[in-house]
Amino acid sequence: MAELVAGFCLPHDPLMASTPQINEQAKADIVFEALEEVNRRIKAMNVDTVIVIGDDHYCNFGPHCLPQYLIAIGDADGPREPWLGIDRYPVQIDTELATHIMNFGFDRGFDWAVAKNITLEHGTMIPVHFAVKPNESGIKSIPIYTASGVEPLLRSRRAYELGQMIGQAVAAYEGAERVAIFGTGGISHWVGTAEMGQVNEEFDRMVLDKVAAGDVEALIAMSDEYLIETAGNGSLEIRNWIMAMGAVGAKGAELICYEPIPEWICGMGVAELKLAG
């Protein structure tokens, strides 16, 4: 049987790729090293597949189509955005496990949108590139996109329920895969607003404290209005963290790093979730 062996919360900030050099380079280096550490840990755990939860930023989706949650089950490459400075390359998808998760969800009232072919944008491609490193590790991916950046937004409670279903689906899979899950995005950042470039370190550390305590209910209880006012529209992406916590039944987390980086317009947090049991 397949087993969900690890969960992580981490950023998917595109400026990591497009603008890796910043004024306080030591801060950037700490974040890059943290993602290297995530890669080392999943390799040490012999992970075969990483489920990468991100959100689209009007790259693949837009007013013509705004899925609440989408799973990629077929061919993939990325990144879509040439300005990231990463040459586009194929990303191997664990098609059999992804298809199983899709069908498991359909049978339990989760009406996935599905991509049989997709070019990944930075919401999933940054963590794939920097933490999965598929061309070096050989680890497969299953990209999932949530409505966490553009209205209408996926409800936080539903994100948690979706994560729980994903965890159950992995446990029910007859394959022998060892699986990790990444909840990506955030923490505080303002996108396309007058406050862009600000970071709310107090908010970020509060969120990381809740994650460290395994207090997912506190995260679910944060209203969208509170998040936008306190930590910017980019903080809505904590839904992706909530989903990962739901998948692993997180009882807490180990903080790997936190750095507020205004040049990357974001509070950058990386944590490993503690699995239930």
N, C-alpha and C positions, 0 to 999 in steps of 0.2 A: 504493500500500500504506500501511496505517496505520503509525505510528511512535511508540514510547514515548520521549518527549523529555525527561522530567524525573521525579525522585522526591524525596520529602520525608519526613522523620520529624517529627512534631509532636504536641502534646497534644490531648486532647479533653475536658478538665476542665470539668464543667458549671458549676462555681462562677465561671468566667470570665463567664458570662452572668448567673447569678443574683446574684452578689456582686462586681460589677466594681470596687467601691471597697474598698481595703484600707488598712491602716495605712501601709505603705511603698508608696505609690501609684506611685512611680517604677519599682518592680519590675514591677508589673502593666502599666504603660505600655510597658515594654520588650517584654513578651510580646505585647501587642496589636500593637505596631509590627512585631514579627517576623512575625506572621500577615499583616499588611498587606503586608509585603515578599514573602511567599510568593505572595500574590495578584498583586502587581505582576510578579513573575517569570513566573508561568504566563501572564499576559496578554501579556507581552513576547515569550514563545515561541509565541504564537498557539495556545495549547492549546485544543482543542475539547471534551475530555472528561477528567474526573478520576476515577480509580478510588479510592474512599475505603474503606480497610480499618479497621474498628473492631470493637468487641465489644459485645454486649448486656449490660445490667445488670439482668436480671430485669424488663425492661419489656415487650418483645415475647415473650420466651421465658421458660421456667421449668421446674419439674419435669415439666410435661406434655409439653415438647418442647425438647430441647437440641441443636440441630444443631452439628456440628463446624465446618462452614463453609457459608455461605449467600450467594447472589448475588441481587440485586434486578434484575428484568428488565422491570418494567412500571410501573404508576403508583406515585408516592411523594409523601408530604408529610411535614412535621415542624415542630417536634419533638413527640414524644408527651407529654413532661413539661411541664405548664403552669407549674410552679414555676420553670422556667428564665427566664421573663420574655420569651420570644421568641414572638410571635404565629405560630401555625401557618400555613404556606404551602406551595404545591405545589413540588416539586423535580423538574426535568425530567431524566429518565433517558435515557441513550443506549441505547435498547432494542435496536437492531440489533447494536451492538457487544457489549452485555451478553449477548444471546442467542448470539452467536458464541462468546464466551468460555465460556459454559455448555456448549455442544455440543462445543467443542474439548476441554474438560475431561472430559466424559462419554466421549468417544472414546478417552481416554488414562487411564482408570481413576480419575478424580476424580469422586466421586458427590456433586455439589452438592445441597444443599437449595436450593429456589428460591422466591422471593416474586414473584408477579405483581402484588401490591398490598401496600404496606407504609407504615406511619407510622414514620419514622425516630426513634430515640431519640438521646440525646446522643453515644453512641459514634461515630456518623457525622455527626450533624447539627451538632455544634459545629464540626468542621472545614469542613463544607459552608458553614455560615453565615458563619464568620469568615475563611476562606481561599479558598474557591471563590467565594463571593458571587454565586450564580447570577442573582439578580434584577438585579444591576448588570452582570455580565460576560457573561451569556448562555451561560456554560460549562455543559455538561451533566455529570451525575455517574453513576457506577456504584457504589452502596453494596455493600460486602461485609462480612458479619459473621463473626467467628471465635469459637471457644470459647476465649477468652483470659481470661475473668473468672470463670467458674463451672465447677466440675468436672462431668463429665469434660472435661479440657482437651485441646485440639488439641496434638499433639506438635510440638515446635519444629522438628524435622527435616522433618516433613510440612508445616509452615507454609512452610519454605524451598522445598520441592518445589512446593507450590501456587503460590508466587510465581514460580518459574521457568516453570511452565506458563502463568501469566497473561502473562508477558512473551512467550513463544512464541506465544500465541494472538493477542496484539495484532499481532505481526510478520506473522502469517499472514492477517490480515484484509484484504480487498480494498478496503475503504474508504480514504479519504484522511485520516482523523482523526489529529490530533496529540494524544497522550495523555500525561497525567501520572498518577503514582500516589502516594498518601499512605498511609504507615503511621502509625497514630495510637494515642495512649495513653501511659501511664507519665509520668515514669519511676518513681522511688520514691514509693510511697504505700501507706498502710494504710487499708483500707475496712471500716468497721463493727467495728473491733477497739479494744482499749484504747490502742493506739499511734497511733490516728488523729490526724492533724495533724503527725506527725513526718515529716521529710524526711532521707534519707541522701545528703548532697551528695557524699561521697566515692564512693559507689556510682554515683551519677548521672554524675559526671565520668568514671569508669572506663568506663561504658557508652558515653558520647559519644566517648571516646578510641578505643574499639573500632570504633565506627561510622566515625569519621574515618579510621581506618586500613583500613577495608574488611574488618575481621576478623570476618566473620559467623560463622565456625566457633566463635570464642570465645563468642559470644552463644548459639549453639545448644547449646554444651557446659554452660551454666549449668543446673543441676538446678532443678526446681520447689521443692524443699526449701530449697536455697540462696537462691533468689530471695525466697521468703516470709520466711525468717528474717532476711535481710540488708536487704531493701528493701520488704517488705510484699506482701500479696496483689495489690495493684495493679500491681506490677512485672512480673507474669506477662504483661502486655500487650506486652512487648517482642517477643512472637511477631509482632505486627502490623508492627513495624519489620523483623524478619527477613524477613517475606514481601515487603515492599517492596524490600528489598535483593536478594532473590532475583529479583524481577521485572526489575530494571534491571541485574543483575550488578554491583552496586556495588563500585567499586574504592576508595572512600573517601567523604568527605563534607566539606562546609564547614559549620562551626558558625555558625548565625545568632544564636542566643541561648541562654543557660541562666540560669534564675533559680529558686532554692529559695523556695517561697512557702507557708509553713505555713498561712496563711489559706485557701488553695486546696487544702490537704492534699496537696501534690504538688511534686515537682521537675519544672520545666517546661523541656523542651528542644526546640529547633527546629533542624533541619539539612537542608541540601540534599545529596542523594546525587550522587556522581559516577558517571556512566554508564560501563559497560564499553565499551572501544573509543574 
